[in-house]
Amino acid sequence: MDVSTPDDAAGPVAIVTGGAGGMGVAIATVLLGDGFRVALLDRRGAREAAARLRNAGEAAGHRALGIEADITDEGAVRAALEQIDVAWGRIDALVNNAGIEPQHSMENLERDTWQAALDVNLTGPALMIKHCIPLWRRQGGGRVVSIGSRVWLGGGTTASYSASKAGLVGMTRVACRELGAIGVTANVVAPSFARTPLNAEKGDAEFVEAYAERFAAASPLGRLVEPVDVAHAVAFLLSDRARNITGEIVHVAAGTQLAPFIG
């Protein structure tokens, strides 16, 4: 585990898993602007991403902390949270953003591929929540926002990804019920396709661009979602304005979560 050294500052503390990726950086940037101290967790690149945020002035007056950890490793999760607790003394918000989408069909699905998607997209968030609970109990509350996908509702192009995102909704609703008594809210933000490094792995550049164009055409708004749109929804759910919103799925999908309109 590799940890950067932040400057001193005050403010609520948020964790963003998958923090070195495009969506993670967008979320961290908005939360920093809202006065959070943000710990970016990722398997690699977290330290560099935190440094870029500080150098860009996004963390001015607040802290950006980079921790390289694998959220599918329970020992690494425990160690990362202990590090944040020692550094900042609290964890107010957890954003389960880390995710993978291995490309496969049902016919060529391999067990290891299936398990990898569930480990990162579902088991990792469960472990993060589990080990945040003692801090939330000590503090008297907290927030969880997990980044799902519109595919939880209508299915997507890969079974492992769709199954893991549907499972994330179910787990979040259980967390909502179990943790409400200690003042924790738990919600899901479900985006549609956005131009991120993760989605660039769907195929070559020509294929991904055609895919993006189909998504924009399917939207009632005629446009794609951007990472900052997702970040703003996360920030709202972490705020006091959303203190009585829990167990919900907020679609940030430009309307593509709807069934196609047949006129």
N, C-alpha and C positions, 0 to 999 in steps of 0.2 A: 504493500500500500504506500502510495507516494502522496505527501501532503504539502501544499504550498503554505507560505507564511503570510497571513493577511495583515493589513493595517488595522489599528484599533478603531472601533466604531460601535455604536449601539443600534438596536433595532430588532424586530422579530427575525427569527431564523427559519429559512426554508431550505429543504433539500430537493435537488432536481436530479433524478437518476437519468442516465443517458445524456448527461449534461454537456458533453463535448460535441454532440451532434447538432444539426441545424435547428431542429425543434427545441432541443434543450437549451441552446444558447439564446434563442428567441424568448423562451419562458424566463430564463435567468435575467435577461436584459430588462424585461418589463417589471419583474419583481424587484430588482435593484432600484429601478426608478420609483417604485412604490415604497421604498424605505426598508426593504428586507436585507438582511445578510443572507447570502446564498452559498450553499455548499454544493458544488457540482461533483457528482459521482459518475465515474465511467470506467470501463476496463482499461482504456488508454486515452491519453490526450486531455484529461481533466485539468491537470496542472497548467497546461498551455492555454486551454480555453479560459480558465480563471484569470491568468495573466493578461490575456488579450482584452478581457472585459475591464480590468483595472487600467491597462494602458490606454484604452479607448475612452476612459473617463466614465464608463458605464457604472463603475463601482465607487465613484467619487463620494466620499463621506460615509461609505458603507463598505462592507467586506465581501470579497469573492474568494472562496476557498476551493481549491482543487484536490480531490481525493481519488486516487486510482484504486478501484475495488470492483470485484465481480459480485453482483447482487445475487447470483445463484449459489454463492458460497456463504453459508450461514456464518462461519467464523469471520469472513471478511466483512459481512454486514455488521456484525456485532462490533468489530474493531473500528469500523468507520464511524458508527454512531457514538461510540465511546470517545473517539477523537473530537467529534463535533461538540459533544457535551463538555469535554475538558476545555476546548477553545472558547466556547460561547455560552455554555451553561444551560442551554435549552434547545428544543426543536419545536417550533410552532406549526410548521407545515411540511408535509411530504408530498412531492409531486412524482408519481411513478410514471416516468416518461420513457425509460429504456425499453426498446423493443427490437425484434428482428422479424423479417418476413421471408423465410426461405422459399424459393420458387419450386413448385412441384405440382403434379397432378395427383389425383387419387390413385391412378394406376401405377405411377412410378414413385409413390411415397415410400420413404425408408424410415424405419423406426427411429433411428438416430436424429433424422431431420424433425420428425414429429416431436420428439422429446426435447430437442434444443429450443424449439419455439415455445413450448409450454414452460420450460425452465426459465427463460428470460422474460416472457410476456405475462406469466401468471404466478409461478413459484417465487420469482424475485420480488414482485410487489407484496406477496403474502409475507415473505420474510422481513421485508422492510417495515411493514405495518406491525408485525409481531414484536420487533425489537424497539419500535418507537413507543409502544404502549406504556412501559414503565415511566418514561419521561412525561408522557401526556397525563398519566395518573398523578405524577408528582406535581405537575404544573396546573392541573385542573382543566385541561382541554387541549385541543389541537385540530388540525385540518388535514384531510387526505383528498387529493385529486389525482385520479389515475387517468392516463391518456389511453383511451380505447380506440375505437374505430367504428365508422358507420357499418362495417361488415358484421358487427354483432347482431344486427337486425335482419339484414337481407343476404348475408353471405358474401364472400369475395372470391378471388381467383385461386386462393390456396386454403386447403382445409385446416392446416395446422395454425395458420394465422387467425382465421375466422373463429375456430374453436377456442383459441386462447383468449381472444377479445370478448367472446360471449361469456367465457368463464370469468373474466375480469369483472363484468357487470354483476354476475351472481355473487362473487366474493365481496364486492363492494357493498352490496345490499346487506349481506350478513354482517360486515364490519359496521355498517350504519346502525344496525340493531344492537350489536354487542357493545359498541363503544359510545353510544349516545349517553349512557349513564355517567360517563366520565368527561362529558363535554366535547366529544370529538364528532365532527361531521365528516362524511365520506361520500364523494361524488365521482362521476366519470365525465370527462370531456371526450366526445367522439367525433373526430375530424373525418373529412373525406380526403381524397388525394390532394397532396400539396407538393410543391417542388422542394424536395429535401434530398440529402445524400442517400438516405434509406430508400426512397422511392426511385432514385436513379439506378438502383441495383436491379430493377425489374427487367432490364434488357438493355440493348444498345440505345444510343441517343435518339435515333429515329423512332424506335419503338416507343420509348418513354414519352417523346413529344406527341406522338399520335394518341397515346393513351391519355395524356393530359388534355388534348383537344376534345376527345370524346367525353371526358368528365365535365369540361366547361360547357359543352353542348347539352349535356344531360341536366345541368343546373337550371332551375327556374330563373336564377339571377344571371345566367350566362357567363359565369366566371369561376375560377378556381379559388379555393381557400389558400390563404398565406399563413406561414407559421406565426406571424404576429397576431392574427385573428384568434388562433388557438391560445396564445399566451394571454391575451386580454380576457378570455373566458376563464382561464385558470386563475388569473389575478382576482377576478370578481368573486369566484367561489372561495378563495382564501381570505377574502375581506370580511369585515363585520357586516357589510351590507347583505351578505349571504348566510348569516348566522343561523337562520332557520331553514336553510335548504340542505337536505341530506337524503341520500339514497336515490339521487336523480342522475339521469343521463342527459347531458347538454350536447346536442348535436351542433357542431360547427362545420357544416357540410354544404353550405350554399344551396340547401334544399335537396341534395342528392341522396339523402336518407329516405326520401319518399319513393314509393313505387312509381314507375314511369306513367305519365298521364296518357290515357287513351281516350281521345275525343271523338 
